[in-house]
Amino acid sequence: LAFRTGVLLAPLWWLALIRLRREMDAMASSAVAHRMCASLQGTASDEKLALQFLNVTTEGLTAVQTATATPSSSIDDIVGSRCFLLAVGGALFCLRRRRVHRRAEAETAKAAARRAYPQDDWRFKLVRSVGEECQADRELRGLMKMKRNKFKLYDGFEPSGRMHIAQGVFKAINVNKCTKAGGTFVFWVADWFALMNDKMGGDLEKIRTVGKYLIEVWKATGMDMARVKFLWSSDEITNNAEAYWGQALDIARRSTLARIKKCCQIMGRSEDALTAAQIMYPIMQATDVFFLEADICQLGVDQRKVNMLARDYCDWAGRKKPVILSHHMLYGLTAGQPKMSKSNPDSAIFMEDAPEDVERKIRNAYCPTAPEEAVVGTHDEEMHLVRDDLMNPCLDYLKHILFSREGYTFNAGGRVYTEFEDVKQAFVSGVVSEELLKDRLIEEMNSLLEPVRKHFQEDPTAKELLSKVRQWKKENLKAPSTLTRLRLSGLDDAPVFAVFAPMPREELLLGMVLDVLRRLQLAPRGSSPVLWLGDWSALAAGCLGASKACIKEFYELLLLALEALAPETMQLVKVCWQGEAILSDPSAYWISVINTGRRCSLEAIRAALPADETLEYASQVIFALMRVGDVLALAGANGLTLCSDEREANLDAFATRLCVDFGLVAPEARPVCAQPLRLQPVVSGGRRSTGGDDGRLHILLTDSDAEVARKIRKAFCEPGNVGLNPPLAWLRALLSASSTPVEVRRASEHGGDVVYADLAALEAAFARGNLHPADLKEATARALAGARRRMQGSEQLRAALVRRAAQR
């Protein structure tokens, strides 16, 4: 509005100014008037123009009035209205101009922010030179500008044997570039990952020894250790188990099994030969990115898929994406080998190889001057994003190891080469022969490896580590026979009778409470009944949106309802929260889960699922493995009985087989058929019921007496049918949970009131037609009301239900 008003009045402002100057020139005090107008024009570019317009106009009016002794009314006639327009218009004009000026400054600042500062551009170029691919360059440039010398990079390595130059020299060069740019490089010593991948025979102690050897190698290569950290995955995960596994379970429940299987190339495994433990590998590697708070994932191109899994997870979870900087994979020395292989010693140069070994391997290395059709066909796009038809490992080492060092020059045939492409062209054209190229390469490689050889010859600790690693590589290693598992206190005094609580859902059904109570009451005299609350398994399954608070609330309500219904029974029950049990010894628990996965295939997991479930998500694999970890924790010295819902019979059978494989006594699986408490029969071919049907088809713990009576009145109850009869099923459940007799009230003309102390007598009467469905429903409603009154006697349960209602 101010701008439009200013535009409309602009001609009047300037006309008023011109006329004012003419009239003031004719006045006796023209010098004062001229000073006023000069001030008006001289302040036209100042930010405070509006205020000065007002001040100068007032000063001018006063001066004219004093000089001419003209009454103020005549002054108003001459200049008053024009000066007013001038002052107001000038103020509006300046406010508008100030706003435009500020917008221009903001746009200039944004443009400057988009431009890389010269002092930060070298950081970006240096770090970017490490990667064959970057996801994404724009994000990396912004990171270099925002954090400069405070960004964090990470790479993980699996201790699996001797180190070759791709892991040693090449990695050290890349790390030094990143730390020179101001980054802190975190090495994740993935000992648990090596265990999942069956490295070193699955012996965790041997894996840790290999990890120490690898660290010694890097120390000797000239890696800048001032900004490098080594973190052991087993220690860090154990010390931060809740945060780490909570993140891992969230990634698992959001990832399909098909997507995870595509990432398993990182382990060198095909999709068809995967064990269940190897499904955990990509999930945990993606978790590492967030657990370590890495800004940049600086791993090889072969790890690209799992790093992209982490970026995709950020889209799902609304988190900031890490930059993926994937370095080149060095070719193996044999023809068509996309990367070095430890299984073929002659295909790779190892960090402590003797000079004669280095010479022999390079002399025998594949070194063509032109592409060969048979080799070009072996190009692996997953390993090499930049196509190279020549696939010459000698040139590859020259480019990525020698020329990647700052200021390197290559001397051959009396000529000095400062660029790799010049050497390549000279070799392809025949100016540099294969023999000359290999001579120089042998000399350079041995020069790089000599400090490492010297370190492992002179340092006693390093020498011992290398000796062990070499010896183990010659042996056919087998996993240790000792079983690592979580051990719970107080379970060795008597046989354990374990009841697994149902998975949480939106509403706690009263039928669930009665089913759990019935199973607990089946515990033999002299046994130790245990109620297992699988809160972490519920997170893996994504129950209640994987909300820890909602899952905890569900199980707390279940416990309060059980204690209110049968306090005597619950006094004998040991309640175990899965999360608390795991955190008492997370290392032992998760090693048992990993070892379980190493022993079973995905087909075994698929067979462990309920009949109506298909294996679609990675979380289902982890859920099944965690059940075995739970059973191993519950297995006491005097035996174990698993009393589960019949829907989990396959899962219990799976856990039983694994217990035998681990050398334990097979638990007794005792599945119990859930009572048919659904108020309406399942229609054949009808839609499957969902959580939204709970309020209509089931009695809820939160239902009022009126709601219970209404649902029972509408329940299916066919005369004479005692097989499929929800009201009768409810009476069976209530009588098994309580010794309260069932009273049927009816009019005298219908036989009068009758009390059934024996459930069989009641069923017989209904089958003969002596008990009308309406009378049965009325008796069921009153029995339910009695059970609800017992539960409402619990002050804690009432308070919990009130809080739940208030939250909703």
ZAMARKOL-587206 format. One line per 2 residues: their letters; for each residue x, y, z of C-alpha. Coordinates in steps of 0.02 Angstrom, whole numbers, padded with zeros to 5 digits. Each point is the difference from the previous one (the first is absolute). Example, Ala and Ser with C-alpha at 12.3 -4.5 7.8 and 13.67 -1.06 7.14 Angstrom:
BEGIN
AS> 00615/-00225/00390; 00069/00172/-00033
REM end
This chain:
BEGIN
LA> 00000/00000/00000; 00142/00119/00042
FR> 00087/-00035/-00164; -00158/00027/-00106
TG> -00042/00159/00094; 00178/00063/-00028
VL> -00010/-00035/-00188; -00165/00095/-00017
LA> 00062/00150/00099; 00177/00009/-00073
PL> -00039/00137/-00130; -00082/00106/00135
WW> 00153/-00018/00113; 00120/00067/-00129
LA> -00118/00137/-00060; -00020/00053/00180
LI> 00187/00002/00025; 00031/00107/-00157
RL> -00138/00123/00042; 00056/00010/00179
RR> 00176/00046/-00053; -00066/00136/-00119
EM> -00108/00079/00134; 00134/-00011/00132
DA> 00125/00083/-00120; -00115/00152/-00003
MA> -00007/00012/00188; 00115/00108/00105
SS> 00078/-00150/00087; 00042/-00089/-00162
AV> 00169/-00057/00070; -00088/-00102/00136
AH> -00121/-00070/-00128; 00141/-00049/-00115
RM> 00088/-00089/00144; -00159/-00096/00035
CA> -00020/-00058/-00180; 00185/-00042/-00015
SL> -00018/-00108/00154; -00148/-00087/-00080
QG> 00098/-00044/-00154; 00162/-00042/00091
TA> -00082/-00132/00109; -00090/-00087/-00143
SD> 00113/-00153/00009; 00004/-00018/00188
EK> -00087/-00142/00092; -00080/00126/00119
LA> -00072/00107/-00139; -00179/-00009/00065
LQ> 00045/00074/00168; 00106/00137/-00077
FL> -00141/00048/-00119; -00111/00032/00149
NV> 00133/00095/00100; 00057/00110/-00146
TT> -00178/00043/-00050; -00041/00056/00176
EG> 00160/00103/00006; -00042/00082/-00166
LT> -00175/00049/00052; 00066/00080/00160
AV> 00137/00095/-00094; -00121/00068/-00131
QT> -00123/00055/00133; 00137/00093/00096
AT> 00079/00083/-00153; -00159/00066/-00081
AT> -00101/00036/00158; -00145/-00075/-00094
PS> -00143/-00071/00102; 00005/-00187/00015
SS> -00163/-00016/-00094; 00079/00078/-00156
ID> 00150/-00114/00017; -00119/-00146/00001
DI> -00078/00068/-00160; 00169/00013/-00085
VG> 00098/-00153/00051; -00090/-00095/00138
SR> -00096/-00124/-00104; 00144/-00025/-00121
CF> 00128/-00031/00136; -00118/-00122/00084
LL> -00016/-00098/-00162; 00187/00009/-00023
AV> 00036/-00066/00176; -00127/-00142/-00003
GG> 00041/-00051/-00177; 00186/00005/00036
AL> -00024/-00110/00153; -00099/-00128/-00099
FC> 00126/00004/-00140; 00147/-00031/00117
LR> -00086/-00142/00090; -00033/-00084/-00166
RR> 00178/00027/-00058; 00069/-00069/00162
RV> -00104/-00159/-00021; 00063/-00023/-00178
HR> 00178/00028/00060; -00017/-00133/00134
RA> -00070/-00125/-00125; 00146/00033/-00116
EA> 00121/-00027/00144; -00085/-00166/00043
ET> 00011/-00060/-00181; 00182/00049/-00005
AK> 00034/-00097/00160; -00088/-00155/-00070
AA> 00100/00011/-00160; 00159/00015/00100
AR> -00050/-00151/00103; -00024/-00101/-00158
RA> 00175/00044/-00058; 00142/-00098/00079
YP> 00120/00107/00095; 00176/-00013/-00071
QD> 00070/-00052/00169; -00122/-00148/00009
DW> 00007/-00055/-00181; 00167/-00089/00024
RF> -00079/-00104/00138; -00139/-00056/-00115
KL> 00121/-00041/-00143; 00116/-00098/00113
VR> -00137/-00104/00081; -00092/-00024/-00165
SV> 00159/-00070/-00080; -00017/-00150/00116
GE> -00162/-00062/-00077; -00043/-00079/-00166
EC> -00178/00054/00037; -00077/00125/00120
QA> -00180/00008/00057; -00011/00145/-00015
DR> 00129/00132/-00052; -00113/00143/00051
EL> -00022/-00073/00174; 00187/-00031/00019
RG> 00039/00179/-00050; -00125/00066/00125
LM> 00072/-00112/00135; 00176/00064/-00032
KM> -00063/00178/00017; -00106/-00029/00154
KR> 00115/-00111/00104; 00172/00030/-00076
NK> 00114/-00090/00123; -00139/-00079/00104
FK> -00075/-00129/-00119; 00007/-00186/00036
LY> 00033/-00142/-00123; -00015/-00185/00032
DG> 00053/-00164/-00076; -00023/-00174/00069
FE> 00116/-00146/-00024; -00029/-00182/00037
PS> 00147/-00087/00083; 00015/-00151/-00112
GR> 00185/-00031/-00032; 00152/00084/-00075
MH> -00013/00175/-00073; 00034/00036/-00184
IA> 00054/00167/-00073; -00178/00053/-00042
QG> -00041/-00002/00186; 00172/00059/00053
VF> 00091/00125/-00111; -00150/00056/-00103
KA> -00108/00024/00155; 00138/00095/00091
IN> 00018/00121/-00148; -00187/00033/00000
VN> -00009/00022/00189; 00144/00124/-00002
KC> -00089/00104/-00132; -00158/00006/00105
TK> 00089/00045/00162; 00104/00132/-00089
AG> -00164/00081/-00053; -00050/00010/00183
GT> -00099/-00161/00023; 00005/-00127/00141
FV> 00006/-00177/-00066; -00083/-00138/00102
FW> 00047/-00180/-00036; -00136/-00120/00054
VA> 00086/-00164/00045; -00143/-00115/-00049
DW> 00039/-00154/00105; -00183/-00046/00022
FA> -00025/00018/-00187; 00143/-00120/-00032
LM> -00087/-00121/00118; -00161/00014/-00102
ND> 00100/-00031/-00159; 00082/-00158/00072
KM> 00176/00074/-00004; 00140/-00084/00098
GG> -00111/-00149/00033; -00124/00108/00095
DL> 00123/00018/00145; -00022/00175/00071
EK> 00167/-00001/00091; 00094/-00041/-00159
IR> -00098/00134/-00092; 00053/00130/00129
TV> 00182/-00054/-00017; -00010/00027/-00188
GK> -00075/00172/00032; 00150/00048/00107
YL> 00117/-00059/-00139; -00089/00112/-00127
IE> 00019/00152/00113; 00188/-00035/00012
VW> 00010/-00002/-00190; -00080/00171/-00016
KA> 00115/00073/00131; 00148/-00052/-00106
TG> -00067/00063/-00167; 00017/00183/00046
MD> -00184/00029/00037; -00026/00163/00095
MA> -00062/-00070/00166; -00028/00172/00079
RV> -00176/00009/-00071; -00039/-00186/-00010
KF> -00102/-00101/00124; -00021/-00189/00012
LW> -00162/-00061/00079; -00039/-00184/00029
SS> -00178/-00040/-00050; -00025/-00131/00136
DE> 00052/00121/00138; -00095/00151/-00065
IT> -00159/-00096/-00037; 00004/-00085/00170
NN> 00027/00164/00093; -00140/00085/-00097
AE> -00113/-00148/-00031; -00168/00085/00019
AY> 00039/00142/-00121; 00087/-00112/-00127
WG> -00126/-00142/-00007; -00147/00117/00006
QA> 00067/00082/-00158; 00039/-00169/-00080
LD> -00175/-00068/00033; -00077/00157/-00074
IA> 00101/-00020/-00160; -00046/-00184/-00008
RR> -00187/00029/00014; 00005/00129/-00140
ST> 00105/-00109/-00118; -00066/-00138/-00109
LA> 00095/-00163/-00007; 00024/00021/-00188
RI> 00085/00168/00026; 00114/-00069/00136
KK> 00050/-00150/-00106; 00058/00117/-00138
CC> 00118/00082/00125; 00082/-00164/00047
QI> 00132/00019/-00135; 00100/00092/00134
MG> 00037/-00169/00078; 00047/-00084/-00163
RS> -00155/-00111/00009; -00131/-00038/-00132
ED> -00182/00020/00047; -00035/-00187/-00010
AL> 00136/-00051/00124; -00042/00120/00141
TA> -00021/-00051/00181; -00121/00089/00115
AQ> 00146/00086/00090; 00059/00075/-00163
IM> -00167/00089/-00018; 00046/00092/00160
YP> 00165/00060/-00077; -00067/00139/-00114
IM> -00123/00055/00134; 00137/00021/00128
QA> 00116/00085/-00125; -00135/00128/-00040
TD> -00025/00022/00188; 00186/00037/00019
VF> -00019/00158/-00105; -00124/00076/00122
FL> 00076/-00073/00157; 00170/00078/-00042
EA> -00084/00163/-00056; 00103/-00006/-00160
DI> -00011/00146/-00120; 00087/-00098/-00139
CQ> -00002/-00188/-00033; 00170/-00027/-00079
LG> -00004/-00182/-00054; 00032/-00094/-00161
VD> -00114/-00005/-00151; -00044/-00179/00050
QR> -00086/00072/00156; -00102/00124/-00099
KV> -00167/-00092/00011; -00004/-00010/00188
NM> 00053/00182/00015; -00143/00046/-00115
LA> -00113/-00102/00114; 00050/00120/00140
RD> -00042/00150/-00110; -00168/-00075/-00047
YC> -00037/-00031/00184; 00027/00186/00029
DW> -00143/00034/-00122; -00114/-00115/00101
AG> 00055/00063/00170; 00020/00185/-00044
RK> 00184/00006/00046; 00147/00093/-00077
KP> 00084/-00104/-00133; 00184/-00046/00014
VI> 00115/00034/-00149; 00053/-00161/-00088
LS> 00179/00011/-00064; 00043/-00167/-00082
HH> 00181/-00031/-00044; 00064/-00101/-00147
ML> 00022/-00190/00014; 00174/-00052/-00053
YG> 00007/-00142/-00127; 00070/-00169/00046
LT> 00162/-00048/-00086; -00078/-00139/-00104
AG> -00098/00032/-00161; -00180/00058/00023
QP> 00007/00006/00190; -00105/00149/00057
KM> 00084/00014/00170; 00138/-00079/00104
SK> -00040/-00166/00082; 00076/-00065/00161
SN> -00048/-00177/-00048; 00122/00008/-00148
PD> 00166/00064/00073; 00078/00028/-00172
SA> -00141/00118/-00050; 00046/00130/00131
IF> 00153/00082/00074; -00004/-00013/00189
ME> 00071/00133/00113; 00140/-00106/00073
DA> 00044/-00096/-00160; 00186/-00026/-00025
PE> 00082/00096/-00145; 00017/-00159/-00102
DV> -00186/-00037/00024; -00046/00173/-00061
ER> 00112/-00021/-00152; -00070/-00171/-00042
KI> -00180/00056/00013; 00024/00157/-00106
RN> 00102/-00093/-00131; -00142/-00123/-00021
AY> -00135/00134/00006; -00121/00024/-00145
CP> 00059/00153/-00098; -00081/00024/-00172
TA> 00030/00147/-00116; -00170/-00018/-00085
PE> -00171/-00061/00059; -00027/-00187/-00011
EA> -00176/-00057/-00039; 00000/-00144/00124
VV> 00052/00116/00142; -00111/00147/-00048
GT> -00150/-00114/00018; 00040/-00024/00185
HD> -00023/00185/00040; -00102/00014/00161
EE> -00101/00160/00008; -00031/-00028/00186
MH> 00187/00005/00035; 00056/00133/-00124
LV> -00112/00147/-00040; 00122/00069/-00129
RD> 00018/-00117/-00148; 00178/-00053/-00040
DL> 00012/-00121/-00146; 00187/-00021/00022
MN> -00018/-00066/00179; 00188/00005/00025
PC> 00043/-00024/00186; 00177/00070/-00022
LD> -00068/00163/-00070; -00135/-00003/00134
YL> 00130/-00005/00140; 00100/00135/-00087
KH> -00150/00116/-00009; -00083/-00029/00168
IL> 00149/-00036/00112; 00150/00091/-00072
FS> -00077/00149/-00092; -00128/00030/00138
RE> 00142/00061/00110; 00032/00187/-00007
GY> 00144/00052/-00114; 00039/-00175/-00063
TF> 00099/-00019/-00162; 00032/-00160/-00098
NA> 00173/-00024/-00077; 00014/-00124/-00142
GG> 00113/-00011/-00152; 00090/00161/00044
RV> -00162/00100/00003; -00095/00075/00145
YT> -00190/-00015/-00001; -00103/00113/00111
EF> -00172/-00061/-00058; -00067/-00177/-00001
ED> -00085/00019/-00168; 00169/00038/-00080
VK> 00072/-00162/00070; -00150/-00099/-00058
QA> 00012/00073/-00175; 00187/-00037/-00006
FV> -00032/-00180/00054; -00142/-00031/-00123
SG> 00102/00074/-00143; 00153/-00104/00044
VV> 00113/00141/00059; 00001/-00080/00173
SE> 00014/-00188/-00008; -00087/-00124/00116
EL> 00167/-00050/00073; 00049/00180/00036
LK> -00169/00038/00076; 00009/-00151/00115
DR> 00180/00037/00048; -00048/00172/00061
LI> -00158/-00066/00082; 00097/-00133/00097
EE> 00123/00131/00059; -00137/00120/00057
MN> -00105/-00134/00086; 00147/-00067/00098
SL> 00044/00176/00052; -00174/00024/00071
LE> -00003/-00169/00089; 00174/00009/00077
PV> -00054/00098/00157; -00136/-00129/00032
RK> 00122/-00146/-00018; 00120/00085/00117
HF> -00136/00031/00129; -00055/-00183/00002
QE> 00180/-00058/00012; 00054/00114/00141
DP> -00156/00029/00106; -00029/-00156/00110
TA> -00188/00028/00018; -00026/00024/-00187
KE> 00112/-00149/-00038; -00102/-00114/00115
LL> -00165/00058/-00074; 00059/-00034/-00178
SK> 00063/-00172/00049; -00170/-00047/00070
VR> -00095/00065/-00151; 00111/-00095/-00121
QW> -00018/-00160/00100; -00189/00014/00009
KK> -00013/00024/-00188; 00084/-00169/-00021
EN> -00119/-00089/00118; -00177/-00058/-00028
LK> -00076/00105/00137; -00157/-00054/00090
AP> -00113/00098/00113; 00026/-00025/00188
ST> -00115/-00129/00077; -00047/00105/00151
LT> -00173/00076/-00008; -00016/00187/00029
RL> -00173/00048/00059; -00091/00113/00121
RL> -00019/-00081/00172; -00141/00060/00112
SG> 00016/-00017/00188; -00119/-00106/00102
LD> -00048/-00123/-00138; 00108/-00149/00050
DA> -00095/-00046/00159; -00150/-00080/-00086
PV> -00064/-00043/-00174; -00048/00158/-00094
FA> -00177/00017/-00068; 00009/00145/-00122
VF> -00151/00094/-00067; 00030/00127/-00138
AP> -00118/00149/00010; -00093/00047/-00161
MP> 00067/00136/-00112; -00074/00171/00041
RE> -00145/00072/-00099; -00104/00158/00005
EL> -00123/-00070/00126; 00030/-00124/00140
LL> -00132/-00134/-00021; -00071/-00079/00156
GM> 00015/-00166/-00090; 00189/00025/-00011
VL> 00008/00023/00188; -00099/-00160/00029
DV> 00105/-00099/-00124; 00163/00052/00083
LR> -00071/-00039/00171; -00060/-00172/-00057
RL> 00173/-00044/-00064; 00084/00060/00161
QL> -00120/-00108/00101; 00055/-00153/-00100
AP> 00172/00008/00082; 00032/-00164/00095
RG> 00021/00005/00187; 00184/00022/00043
SS> 00043/00091/-00161; 00052/00181/-00017
PV> -00128/00093/-00108; 00073/00145/-00101
LW> -00097/00131/-00097; 00110/00068/-00140
LG> -00046/00174/-00063; 00082/00021/-00170
DW> 00010/00189/-00011; 00154/00001/-00114
SA> -00075/-00134/-00113; -00154/00111/-00011
LA> 00113/00141/-00062; 00069/-00116/-00134
AG> -00175/-00049/-00052; -00053/00183/-00009
CL> -00141/-00021/00125; -00092/00162/00043
GA> 00108/00096/-00122; 00156/-00061/00093
SK> -00040/00122/00141; 00095/-00051/00157
AC> -00122/00095/00110; -00155/-00082/-00076
IK> 00078/-00174/00008; 00046/00025/00182
EF> -00174/00064/00040; -00080/-00154/-00081
YE> 00103/-00122/00102; -00024/00098/00161
LL> -00188/-00007/-00025; 00013/-00187/-00032
LL> 00096/-00026/00162; -00122/00105/00101
AL> -00149/-00094/-00071; 00081/-00169/00038
EA> 00040/00053/00178; -00178/00063/00026
LA> -00080/-00159/-00069; 00111/-00129/00084
PE> 00116/00076/00131; 00043/-00170/00076
TM> 00059/-00067/-00168; 00102/00155/-00041
QL> 00091/-00007/00167; 00084/-00160/-00063
VK> 00044/00071/-00172; 00170/00075/-00041
VC> -00029/00144/-00123; 00143/00030/-00123
WQ> 00007/00153/-00111; 00100/-00050/-00153
GE> 00085/00170/-00016; 00060/00000/00181
AI> 00063/-00178/-00017; 00097/00042/-00159
LS> 00079/00154/00077; 00062/-00104/00146
DP> 00125/-00082/-00120; -00027/00066/-00178
SA> 00160/-00076/-00068; -00047/-00177/00049
YW> -00178/00018/-00063; 00042/00070/-00171
IS> 00144/-00121/-00027; -00125/-00140/00031
VI> -00117/00079/-00127; 00141/00017/-00128
NT> 00058/-00179/00028; -00179/-00058/-00021
GR> -00009/00089/-00166; 00163/-00080/-00057
RC> -00079/-00172/00024; -00161/00025/-00096
SL> -00053/00046/-00175; -00137/00118/-00057
EA> -00106/-00152/-00040; 00008/-00051/00183
IR> -00059/00174/00048; -00141/-00011/-00127
AA> -00055/-00167/00073; -00003/00076/00176
LP> -00131/00129/-00046; -00186/-00025/00031
AD> -00089/-00086/-00144; -00086/00160/-00057
ET> 00159/00107/-00005; 00123/00023/-00142
LE> 00182/00049/00021; 00007/00178/-00067
YA> 00097/00108/00123; 00172/-00012/00077
SQ> -00079/00030/00170; -00085/-00170/-00010
VI> 00170/-00083/-00011; 00064/00094/00152
FA> -00163/-00035/00095; 00023/-00188/-00025
LM> 00183/00005/00050; -00043/00100/00156
RV> -00126/-00133/00052; 00141/-00127/00000
GD> 00108/00121/00101; -00144/00015/00124
VL> -00020/-00188/00015; 00188/-00023/00026
AL> -00009/00129/00140; -00146/-00091/00082
AG> 00077/-00174/-00011; 00043/-00046/00179
AN> 00093/-00148/00068; -00160/-00096/00040
GL> -00089/00014/-00166; -00114/00119/-00091
TL> -00181/-00007/-00058; -00061/00124/-00132
CS> -00186/00035/00021; -00051/00108/-00147
DE> -00150/00036/-00106; -00023/-00132/-00135
RE> 00033/00136/-00129; 00180/00001/00061
AN> 00021/-00189/-00007; 00116/00010/-00151
LD> 00108/00130/00086; 00017/-00107/00157
AF> 00045/-00152/-00105; 00134/00105/-00087
AT> 00072/00055/00169; -00003/-00178/00064
RL> 00103/-00063/-00148; 00129/00137/00025
CV> 00016/-00041/00186; 00043/-00178/-00047
DF> 00127/00063/-00128; 00083/00101/00139
GL> 00011/-00155/00109; -00139/00042/00122
VA> -00141/-00111/00057; -00147/00023/-00118
PE> -00137/00108/00079; -00174/-00073/00007
AR> -00114/00096/-00118; -00178/00008/00069
PV> -00109/00104/-00116; -00171/00047/00067
CA> -00147/00033/-00114; -00069/00175/00022
QP> -00181/00003/00055; -00124/00057/-00135
LR> -00052/00161/00088; -00034/00097/-00159
LQ> -00183/00053/00009; -00039/-00035/-00183
PV> 00056/-00150/-00103; 00129/00023/-00138
VS> -00090/00000/-00167; 00083/-00110/-00128
GG> 00075/00108/-00138; -00035/00159/00098
RR> 00125/00137/00031; 00130/-00026/00132
ST> -00037/00093/00161; 00116/00141/00050
GG> 00038/00095/00159; -00146/00116/-00040
DD> -00120/-00147/00021; 00051/-00030/00182
GR> -00133/00112/00072; -00138/-00087/-00099
LH> 00054/-00182/00007; 00082/-00013/00173
IL> -00024/00047/00181; 00127/00133/00044
LT> 00078/00030/00169; -00059/00180/-00012
DS> -00184/-00043/-00039; -00133/00056/00123
DA> -00130/-00122/00070; -00130/00072/-00120
EV> 00116/-00025/-00150; 00038/-00179/00054
AR> -00186/-00040/00018; -00038/00076/-00171
KI> 00138/-00100/-00085; -00054/-00163/00082
RK> -00181/00028/-00053; 00058/00016/-00181
AF> 00119/-00148/00010; -00025/-00154/-00108
CE> -00092/-00135/00101; -00086/-00136/-00101
PG> -00122/-00107/00105; 00071/-00170/00044
NV> 00171/00040/-00075; 00133/-00021/00135
GL> 00147/-00012/-00123; -00007/00176/-00073
NP> -00078/00103/00136; 00091/00161/00057
PL> -00107/00029/00159; 00032/-00180/00054
AW> 00186/00019/-00041; 00006/00153/00112
LR> -00077/-00100/00142; 00131/-00137/-00026
AL> 00137/00131/00009; -00073/00081/00157
LS> -00028/-00165/00089; 00177/-00057/-00036
AS> 00063/00164/00070; -00111/00002/00152
ST> -00104/-00119/00108; -00149/00116/00001
PV> -00161/-00096/-00043; -00107/00056/-00146
EV> -00176/00052/00044; -00133/00006/-00135
RR> -00147/00111/00042; -00164/-00025/-00089
AS> -00187/00018/00029; -00093/-00137/00093
EH> -00099/-00045/-00156; 00167/-00039/-00085
GG> 00058/-00113/00140; 00059/00129/00126
DV> 00177/00042/00055; 00132/-00135/-00008
VY> 00181/-00006/00056; 00126/-00103/-00099
AD> 00152/-00045/00101; 00058/-00120/-00133
LA> 00038/00065/-00174; -00038/-00170/-00075
AL> -00176/00005/00072; -00029/00173/-00073
EA> 00061/-00057/-00172; -00111/-00154/00007
AF> -00151/00105/00045; 00032/00118/-00145
AR> 00028/-00144/-00122; -00168/-00077/00052
GN> -00089/00165/-00023; -00037/00023/00185
LH> 00098/00164/00001; -00056/00138/-00117
PA> 00138/00102/-00092; -00066/00162/00077
DL> 00014/-00074/00175; 00176/-00062/-00038
KE> 00050/00173/-00062; -00071/00081/00156
AT> 00098/-00119/00111; 00159/00033/-00100
AR> -00023/00187/00014; -00019/-00012/00190
AL> 00152/-00115/00014; 00101/00126/-00099
AG> -00064/00138/00111; 00060/-00098/00152
AR> 00173/-00023/-00074; 00006/00184/-00043
RR> -00047/00045/00179; 00148/-00101/00063
MQ> 00114/00093/-00118; -00074/00168/00047
GS> 00044/-00039/00179; 00180/00034/-00048
EQ> 00035/00184/00029; 00154/-00008/-00109
LR> -00097/-00074/-00146; -00137/00130/00016
AA> 00129/00140/00000; 00087/-00074/-00151
LV> -00164/-00011/-00097; -00042/00180/00045
RR> 00170/00059/-00062; -00022/-00100/-00160
AA> -00172/00076/-00031; 00067/00176/00033
QR> 00144/-00024/-00122; -00120/-00053/-00135
REM end
